[in-house]
């Protein structure tokens, strides 16, 4: 009897499988906004310092601190320094009205906030021989020094960084309009089963609509994958093999990964298991519910993952194995937010299995389960905002117990 593999071991096996898929993955240069959610392909070094020049942190008066004794001083008011201007050097005995973000004039080394000056307002532009009383100030006060955020030549972002809004904002601040990203993995997604028909077609006796294709393609696209759909393959192994050969032997747009759903259990008509006979694909149990039966290996040298056919099982398989492996190997998508929640009700879990349930975490941090443990409960899955993780060895939990959840 095959000993079930742990969830952690199978996730690592998927990550190792994907490593081969990404070794030859190309790069391409994209405009910043088109790179959102993708992984940086190369290290990016700052082409300039941020800020590029010393600037004021406040609206106030740029001063030479040495001009001001401990009890303050009255200084002549120099020409104002608006943001975006290149000011003249500041003469001794003068204070220059300065706006937030404006360049500190040569000679100035501090800023006195306008509310600490007397008068606490800037003089009219037409005013002549205006003066201002300012208190003593230490050098560097309210001055953002050049390079205080990042120095020119320093590493700004490391290769593999996930490009979210903050990262793209940094690149824009550095003056970069484009960025080199890793090409998305191209995934062939095949759903299987004589009983499955496409949504929108006539539903005859014994048939069900295919939800797995939509469920997984949406999940994959959200994770940054380029998905190729081959339609629904029937339960004839030869038909499935024809589809797989067609896409894995293409030279113009080859796929980097194959994912199938259904046909991986030990039943009599498990089409994926039958089709993979003689290929380097293993079918093994994982100590997880739902999603225990899993397929993993290569087909025509292309990494292959076989997920179970029940909708919740295939989604849980993606979330527990493929998505985290992508985060580990490719650098995106970002890992799911992991947090703790308090059970609103008691629950049980089978011995010897890591159970993944669906639930909704409210604003109060209380977790309410959605549906039971069944792998067919798509409606319950649609209501949930979290995957509830119940590890091996935990068979009962009381209401009020704390559990780990992955937020969807």
Buried (B, 14 or more C-beta within 10 A) or exposed (E): EEEBBBBEEBBBBBBBBBBBBBEEBEEBEBEBEEBBBBBBBBEBEBEBBBBBEBBBEBBBBBBBBEBBEEEBBEBBBBBBBEEEBEBEEBEEEBBBBBBBBBBBBEBBBBBBBBEBBEEEEBBEEEEEEBBBBBBBBEEEBBBBEBBEBBEBEEEBBEBBBBBEEEBBEBBEBBEBEEBBBBBBBBBBBBBBBBBBBEEEEEEEEEBEBBBBBBBBBEBBEEBBBBBBBBEBBBBBBEBBBEBBEEBBEEEEEBBBBBBBBBBBBEEEEBBBBBBBEEEEBBBBBBBBBBBBBBBBBBBBEBBBBBBBBBBBBBBBBBBBBBBBBBBBBBBBBEEBEEEEBBBBEEBEBEEEBBBBBBBBBEEEEBBBBBBEBEBBBBEBBEEBBBBBBBEBEBBEBEEEBEBBBBEB
